[in-house]
Structure formats: C-alpha cells, structure tokens
Amino acid sequence: MLVPPMSGWLPSMVDIPMSLGGHLDELRRRLMWPVITLMVVFIGAFAVQGTLKEVLVGPLRQAIALVPAEAKAVGLPLDPQAKLLTVFDLAESATTAATISFYLALALTAPVLLFQIWKFVSVGMTIQEKRLAFLFVPAGIICFYIGTVLGYFFAMPYFYAFLIQFAALDPTITITSLRQTEYVASFFLWTIAFGIMSCIPWLMVVIVRTGFVHPDQIARARKIVFVLCVIAASILTPGSDMASLIAMTLPLYGLFEIGLLTSRFFVPAKSAEVIPEESDDA
C-alpha cells in the first residue's frame, strides 16, 4: 500500500506492507462490484427473456431462408414468424430463460471482474508488467467479443444452413424437432468457439511479446499450422462436404497469418534480430 508521507515540503511515496486482513478486506470490496453487476444484469436480462430468445433463434431463421427447400424437407417451418423450438415440460422454458440470462450477465460482468482483479494485483506489479498486462488483457477481451459478434451475424447462419442441408440428405430423418435447451446449449458453445478462434492473433502477439518464440520460428511452421487448421476444421464441420471444410479452414489459417504479421511489431528488443534460416543440410 502506497501512502504519501510528508518529509519537509516534498512528498514521497513509501510502500507500507498491508496486513493479510487488509488484503482480504480489499479483495472482498472489489469482488462486491462484479457480484452486484451480475445480479443486476441477470434480473434485467430475465425481464426481457422473450426478446433474448428471439435473438438466439435469429441465425436459425436466416439459415432457413438460405435453404428453404432443405428446411422444408426436414420439417422446419418456412414462416418467418413460426415457432421453431419445442419443450418437453412446462418448466423448461423458465429454466432456459434463466440460463440465457445468466450467460448474458456473465458476459457483461467479465470485464468488470477483470478490472477489479487488475486493480487488486497491479499494486504488486512493476511498471513493465503493468504495461504488458494493460495492453494484452483488454485486447484479448475485445478480440473475443468481436469474434462472438462476427460469428453471430456471419458464421452462424451459414453453419446452421449447412447442418440443415446435411440433415436433408440423411435418409433416416423425416422430421427434425429442435429442443429449446439443446439449441441454446449448442448456440452458446459455437458462439464461444468463434470467440476463442478470433483470439488466435492476440495469442500469437502475446507469446511473441513475452519472448517465448520469434515470428520467424512461427513462419517456418506454416505447413504444420495449415495441416492443424485442416484437422480442426474437419472436427468443427461435420460430414465430408469439401466446400464447408474449405470455408472453415481458410478463416482459421487467415487468423494465423494476421497474428503472424501483427506479432512482428511486438518483438522484444532483446530478440529483435532475425533468427537465421535453418540449413537444409542440417
């Protein structure tokens, strides 16, 4: 804890150790704000849970509009105002509303929580550590949120359209019944996945800036990275549709190249020199 005692006319900053009880009181005080934020946002979100549910089915409605014939073949209604999801009991709608409200409250509370944690731990950091943390932590959060937004508006409708087409080609399916809880769970899973994928450039900048690797070392692993992107895309896209595989592989690899290019501007001064290429005879 820093306090400015007066020494003559010139104040100076003296580091006075805080007791364990003092640290616990400060931590309790800082965690109070994220808890309050979580409760307030949860209550507000639950009050408009019907609107939130409509927002969640938005990508599915767009997907049906993209492939109406296939959607009709699997039993999905083509009416833009039709109800798309089903429940198996009366309580399912209420529990789903609580789940959606909690996820939204958690997403909006995360920046508040991280800020309070930052204020708590930054006291014991050096100036350089503070600069790195202040640069990278907000950037990671922003990248994650950008990925979720882009995934919702651009990726999810085409992803659901592909799933509808795949289901329409299945000879064992007559009518598709979409359960509300399962749809919401898969929606949040894929939204988080898109958010994590958008953090690839940020992660590369972090590992380069901390001196863990050099951009030239990463560049020499392009072939390996491309193969890993193909493997990841094959896992993320069910079926053997080559177009969908390419559509998932190219963005993943593109994020890698963006991260590689950006990381070259964050190379530490001590390792700024270019690492020589390995000889083919080695």
C-alpha positions as CSV (number, residue, x, y, z in Angstrom):
1,M,0.0,0.0,0.0
2,L,1.4,3.4,-1.0
3,V,0.9,6.4,1.2
4,P,2.5,9.8,0.7
5,P,4.0,10.9,4.0
6,M,5.3,14.5,4.2
7,S,9.0,14.9,4.6
8,G,9.6,18.6,4.8
9,W,7.9,20.2,1.9
10,L,8.4,17.3,-0.6
11,P,6.0,14.4,-0.5
12,S,7.4,10.9,-1.3
13,M,5.7,7.6,-1.9
14,V,6.6,4.9,0.6
15,D,5.5,1.3,0.3
16,I,3.9,0.2,3.6
17,P,3.0,-3.5,3.7
18,M,-0.7,-4.3,4.2
19,S,-1.8,-7.0,6.6
20,L,-3.5,-10.2,5.5
21,G,-6.7,-8.9,6.9
22,G,-6.4,-5.7,4.9
23,H,-5.8,-7.6,1.7
24,L,-8.8,-9.8,2.3
25,D,-11.0,-6.8,3.0
26,E,-9.8,-5.1,-0.2
27,L,-10.4,-8.3,-2.2
28,R,-13.9,-8.6,-0.7
29,R,-14.7,-5.0,-1.5
30,R,-13.5,-5.4,-5.1
31,L,-15.4,-8.6,-5.7
32,M,-18.6,-7.0,-4.4
33,W,-18.9,-4.9,-7.6
34,P,-18.8,-7.9,-10.1
35,V,-21.4,-9.7,-7.9
36,I,-23.7,-6.7,-7.9
37,T,-23.3,-6.3,-11.6
38,L,-24.0,-9.9,-12.2
39,M,-27.2,-9.8,-10.2
40,V,-28.5,-6.5,-11.8
41,V,-27.8,-7.7,-15.4
42,F,-29.3,-11.1,-14.7
43,I,-32.6,-9.5,-13.4
44,G,-32.7,-7.1,-16.3
45,A,-32.0,-9.9,-18.8
46,F,-34.6,-12.2,-17.3
47,A,-37.1,-9.3,-17.6
48,V,-36.6,-9.3,-21.4
49,Q,-36.0,-13.1,-21.8
50,G,-38.6,-13.4,-24.6
51,T,-36.7,-10.9,-26.7
52,L,-33.4,-12.6,-25.9
53,K,-34.8,-16.0,-27.1
54,E,-35.8,-14.4,-30.4
55,V,-32.3,-13.0,-30.8
56,L,-30.9,-16.5,-30.2
57,V,-33.0,-18.1,-33.0
58,G,-32.2,-15.3,-35.4
59,P,-29.3,-17.2,-37.1
60,L,-31.5,-20.3,-37.4
61,R,-34.3,-18.2,-39.1
62,Q,-31.6,-16.8,-41.5
63,A,-30.4,-20.3,-42.2
64,I,-33.9,-21.5,-43.1
65,A,-34.3,-18.5,-45.5
66,L,-31.0,-19.5,-47.2
67,V,-32.0,-23.1,-47.8
68,P,-35.8,-23.2,-47.7
69,A,-36.2,-26.4,-49.7
70,E,-33.9,-28.4,-47.4
71,A,-35.5,-26.8,-44.3
72,K,-39.0,-27.9,-45.5
73,A,-37.7,-31.4,-46.2
74,V,-36.6,-31.9,-42.6
75,G,-39.8,-30.4,-41.2
76,L,-38.7,-26.9,-40.3
77,P,-41.4,-24.2,-40.8
78,L,-40.7,-21.6,-43.5
79,D,-42.9,-18.9,-41.9
80,P,-40.6,-16.2,-40.5
81,Q,-42.9,-15.8,-37.5
82,A,-43.3,-19.6,-36.8
83,K,-42.1,-21.1,-33.5
84,L,-39.0,-23.2,-34.2
85,L,-38.2,-24.8,-30.8
86,T,-40.0,-27.3,-28.6
87,V,-40.0,-28.1,-24.9
88,F,-40.7,-31.3,-23.1
89,D,-42.2,-29.9,-19.9
90,L,-43.6,-26.6,-18.6
91,A,-40.5,-25.7,-16.5
92,E,-38.1,-26.0,-19.5
93,S,-39.0,-22.6,-20.9
94,A,-38.3,-20.9,-17.5
95,T,-35.0,-22.7,-16.9
96,T,-33.9,-21.9,-20.4
97,A,-34.7,-18.2,-19.8
98,A,-32.6,-18.3,-16.6
99,T,-29.7,-20.0,-18.4
100,I,-29.8,-17.3,-21.2
101,S,-30.0,-14.5,-18.6
102,F,-27.1,-15.9,-16.6
103,Y,-24.8,-16.3,-19.7
104,L,-25.6,-12.8,-20.8
105,A,-24.9,-11.4,-17.3
106,L,-21.7,-13.4,-17.1
107,A,-20.5,-12.0,-20.4
108,L,-21.2,-8.4,-19.4
109,T,-19.8,-8.9,-15.9
110,A,-16.5,-10.4,-17.1
111,P,-14.9,-7.0,-17.9
112,V,-15.9,-5.6,-14.5
113,L,-14.4,-8.7,-12.7
114,L,-11.2,-8.5,-14.7
115,F,-10.9,-4.7,-14.0
116,Q,-11.3,-5.3,-10.2
117,I,-8.8,-8.1,-10.2
118,W,-6.4,-5.9,-12.2
119,K,-6.8,-3.1,-9.6
120,F,-6.1,-5.6,-6.8
121,V,-3.0,-7.3,-8.3
122,S,-1.5,-4.3,-10.1
123,V,-0.2,-2.9,-6.8
124,G,2.5,-5.5,-6.7
125,M,3.5,-5.3,-10.3
126,T,6.4,-3.5,-11.9
127,I,5.8,-0.7,-14.4
128,Q,6.8,-3.0,-17.3
129,E,4.4,-5.7,-16.1
130,K,1.6,-3.2,-15.8
131,R,2.2,-2.0,-19.3
132,L,2.1,-5.6,-20.7
133,A,-1.0,-6.6,-18.8
134,F,-2.8,-3.4,-19.6
135,L,-2.0,-3.9,-23.3
136,F,-2.8,-7.6,-23.6
137,V,-5.7,-8.3,-21.3
138,P,-8.2,-5.7,-22.7
139,A,-7.0,-6.7,-26.3
140,G,-7.9,-10.3,-25.6
141,I,-11.3,-9.5,-24.3
142,I,-12.0,-7.2,-27.3
143,C,-10.9,-9.9,-29.7
144,F,-13.2,-12.5,-28.0
145,Y,-16.2,-10.2,-28.2
146,I,-15.5,-9.3,-31.8
147,G,-15.4,-13.0,-32.6
148,T,-18.7,-13.7,-31.0
149,V,-20.4,-10.8,-32.8
150,L,-19.0,-11.8,-36.2
151,G,-19.9,-15.4,-35.5
152,Y,-23.5,-14.5,-34.8
153,F,-24.0,-12.3,-37.8
154,F,-21.9,-14.0,-40.4
155,A,-20.9,-17.5,-39.4
156,M,-23.8,-19.0,-37.5
157,P,-26.5,-18.6,-40.3
158,Y,-24.3,-20.4,-42.8
159,F,-23.3,-23.0,-40.3
160,Y,-26.9,-23.8,-39.5
161,A,-27.7,-23.8,-43.2
162,F,-25.1,-26.4,-43.7
163,L,-26.5,-28.5,-40.9
164,I,-30.0,-28.3,-42.4
165,Q,-28.6,-29.4,-45.8
166,F,-26.7,-32.3,-44.2
167,A,-29.9,-33.4,-42.3
168,A,-31.9,-33.2,-45.5
169,L,-29.6,-35.6,-47.2
170,D,-29.9,-38.1,-44.3
171,P,-32.3,-40.9,-45.5
172,T,-33.2,-41.8,-41.9
173,I,-34.6,-38.4,-41.0
174,T,-38.3,-37.4,-41.6
175,I,-39.0,-34.5,-39.2
176,T,-36.5,-32.5,-37.2
177,S,-37.6,-31.5,-33.7
178,L,-35.4,-28.8,-32.2
179,R,-35.5,-28.9,-28.4
180,Q,-35.0,-25.5,-26.8
181,T,-32.5,-26.4,-24.2
182,E,-30.3,-28.3,-26.7
183,Y,-30.4,-25.5,-29.2
184,V,-29.4,-22.9,-26.6
185,A,-26.6,-25.1,-25.4
186,S,-25.2,-25.6,-28.9
187,F,-25.7,-21.9,-29.7
188,F,-23.6,-20.8,-26.8
189,L,-21.0,-23.5,-27.5
190,W,-20.5,-22.3,-31.0
191,T,-20.6,-18.7,-30.1
192,I,-17.8,-19.2,-27.5
193,A,-15.9,-21.3,-30.1
194,F,-16.0,-18.4,-32.6
195,G,-14.8,-16.0,-29.9
196,I,-11.9,-18.2,-29.0
197,M,-10.9,-18.6,-32.6
198,S,-10.8,-14.8,-33.0
199,C,-8.2,-14.7,-30.2
200,I,-5.6,-16.6,-32.3
201,P,-3.9,-13.3,-33.5
202,W,-3.9,-12.0,-29.9
203,L,-2.4,-15.2,-28.6
204,M,0.4,-15.1,-31.1
205,V,1.2,-11.5,-30.2
206,V,1.3,-12.4,-26.5
207,I,3.7,-15.4,-27.0
208,V,6.0,-13.3,-29.2
209,R,6.0,-10.2,-27.0
210,T,6.8,-12.3,-23.9
211,G,9.8,-13.8,-25.8
212,F,8.5,-17.4,-25.9
213,V,9.0,-17.7,-29.7
214,H,10.2,-15.5,-32.5
215,P,7.9,-14.7,-35.6
216,D,10.5,-16.3,-37.9
217,Q,10.2,-19.5,-35.9
218,I,6.4,-19.4,-36.3
219,A,6.7,-18.6,-40.0
220,R,8.8,-21.8,-40.6
221,A,5.9,-23.8,-39.2
222,R,3.4,-22.7,-41.8
223,K,2.9,-26.1,-43.3
224,I,2.3,-27.7,-39.9
225,V,-0.1,-24.9,-38.9
226,F,-2.1,-25.4,-42.2
227,V,-2.4,-29.1,-41.5
228,L,-3.6,-28.4,-38.0
229,C,-6.2,-25.9,-39.4
230,V,-7.5,-28.6,-41.7
231,I,-7.8,-31.1,-38.9
232,A,-9.5,-28.5,-36.7
233,A,-11.9,-27.6,-39.5
234,S,-12.7,-31.3,-40.1
235,I,-13.7,-31.6,-36.5
236,L,-15.7,-28.4,-36.4
237,T,-17.6,-29.2,-39.6
238,P,-19.5,-32.5,-39.5
239,G,-19.7,-34.5,-42.7
240,S,-17.5,-34.7,-45.7
241,D,-18.6,-31.5,-47.5
242,M,-15.4,-30.2,-49.1
243,A,-16.8,-26.7,-49.5
244,S,-17.6,-26.4,-45.8
245,L,-14.2,-27.8,-44.9
246,I,-12.5,-25.1,-47.0
247,A,-14.8,-22.4,-45.7
248,M,-13.7,-23.3,-42.1
249,T,-10.0,-23.9,-42.9
250,L,-9.4,-20.6,-44.7
251,P,-10.6,-18.3,-41.9
252,L,-8.6,-20.3,-39.3
253,Y,-5.4,-20.1,-41.4
254,G,-6.2,-16.4,-42.2
255,L,-6.3,-15.6,-38.5
256,F,-2.9,-17.3,-38.1
257,E,-1.4,-15.1,-40.9
258,I,-2.9,-12.0,-39.3
259,G,-1.4,-12.9,-36.0
260,L,2.0,-13.6,-37.5
261,L,2.0,-10.3,-39.3
262,T,0.9,-8.4,-36.2
263,S,3.3,-10.2,-33.9
264,R,6.3,-8.8,-35.9
265,F,5.5,-5.3,-34.5
266,F,5.7,-6.6,-30.9
267,V,9.1,-8.4,-30.9
268,P,11.0,-7.7,-27.7
269,A,14.1,-5.5,-28.2
270,K,16.5,-8.2,-27.0
271,S,15.3,-10.7,-29.6
272,A,14.5,-8.2,-32.4
273,E,17.3,-9.6,-34.6
274,V,16.2,-12.0,-37.3
275,I,16.8,-15.7,-36.5
276,P,18.7,-17.2,-39.3
277,E,17.0,-19.8,-41.5
278,E,17.9,-23.4,-40.8
279,S,20.1,-25.0,-43.3
280,D,18.6,-27.8,-45.4
281,D,21.8,-29.9,-44.9
282,A,21.3,-29.9,-41.1
